[in-house]
Amino acid sequence: MRASVKGFALSHSLWHSIVKGEVTVRLYEHEAKKVFGEMDLTIPRQYGVIHSPDELDGLDLKFPVMLKSMVLVGGRGKAGGIKKAANLEEAKSRAKEIFSLVLKGYPVETILVEEVASESGACYIGVTTNPANFNVIAMASAEGGVEIEQVALERPDAILRKELPNNELELPEPVAKEFAQFLRQGLKGDAALEGKLADTVSKLYATYQKFDCKVAEINPLLITKEGNVIAADAKIVLDDNALYRQGTLFELLGVTEARHDVSEPTRDEVRAREAGFTYVDLLPEDAKKDPEKLYVGLVPGGAGYGIFSIDETANIGDRFFDGKVVPVNFMDSGGGPPVDRVAEMFHLLMDKELVDIVVTSRFGGISSCDIFIRGLIKCLRDRHEKGMRMLPVYGRMVGTDLPSARTYLEKAKAETPDSLKDMVIVVGNQKIMADIIKEGVAKGFELKAKKGGK
């Protein structure tokens, strides 16, 4: 089954995800450069993308070439994901090295091969949206090829930022000229360069508007030894609210399946997405564990309850435990999750070394308490049987299918007491959730103390 957007046939899965608002698409560099080419922005010659070193034999290459890993994370160059090669033998060797990399949890499966551009200078240009008022913001800096966020923190005067409240489809000429003059002065270029910079800023802005972008960015924009400008890198993130209008773009890029990338999701966020539920890490992926603090994983009963759980866990920590309680995540199962999905929600948190205890709540409305408790018990039984890491679980369930859930819980405790000995689930409304969180946290600290703070 296929649906159509402006004459382009989309796969059912992509159309379904667009309608549900589940997709934000960040383009890979080679895709963004294809868009730039359509907008007459100068890019390095694109030799193609490869999925193995041997595929280099089929490309018409002119050396030297750049080999660039196609993963949607920053810091590829520092991690060894971008390399230069002077000949075919070296290119194959470099490609093999890049394909062996795993960058921030993502294995490299595709490499872009392109020409090497000469360079006498580099700058940055970008267009994005102000999330506070939805005005368009254009930015530029003569310091290209570095993290623009770092430049903003350390040298804010090195960035020219213009907010455009009228959301013009084309960049006003005086604004384009102001950006060009700012960059030319920083790059110490001539009048001819200023004209090329104004043209490039205008075309990037037009790209942003035409394709409903959240972000359109070139970093670095290289100044060649011949005085030309060339987009050595390309970043485009599309606005998920406008994807239904971009059928022609999907056709250009050959995108037919949903791509859920937002920028740099964590490994657990990717795992949750693949399992069919919403999950957000509240701490950096490489966060170090403070032995004096208790880290609480949360499995709530819905998005609203998820936000409440985060706030209440933090508040209880501040009020009763000297601010030493850290909520680890946001999570939402979605309406009517199956048993296996509920089980995977608990598996994810128990696999997470940072988490000390799990707090859960099921306020059964659309979702069933019976399905919830079956999923939790399935997780605990599976982990106990396989000798996997297990954590104490404290929670409450109330609402839909509560009688059958209570019956199943009592039966399960009688049948497999060892696997469920650290699960404390209150059935019904005899305790408020805040008290359950407080008691669970207190027990968590007691267990932590017995283990020597580990």
Secondary structure by P-SEA (a helix, b strand, c coil): cccccccccccaaaaaaaaaccbbbbbcaaaaaaaaaaacccccccccccccccccccccccccbbbbbbcccccccccccccccccaaaaaaaaaaaaacccccccccbbbbbbbbbbccccccccccccccccccccccccccccaaaaaacccccbbbbbbccccccccaaaaaaaaaaaaaaacccaaaaaaaaaaaaaaaaaaaaacccbbbbccccccccccccccbbbbbcccccccccaaaaaaacccccccccccccaaaaaaaaabbbbbbcccccccccccbbbbbbbcccaaaaaaaaaaaaaaaaccccccccccccccccccccaaaaaaaaaaaaacccccbbbbbbccccccaaaaaaaaaaaaaaaaaaccbbbbbbbcccccaaaaaaaaaaaaaaacccccccbbbbccccccaaaaaaaaaaaaaaaaaaaccc
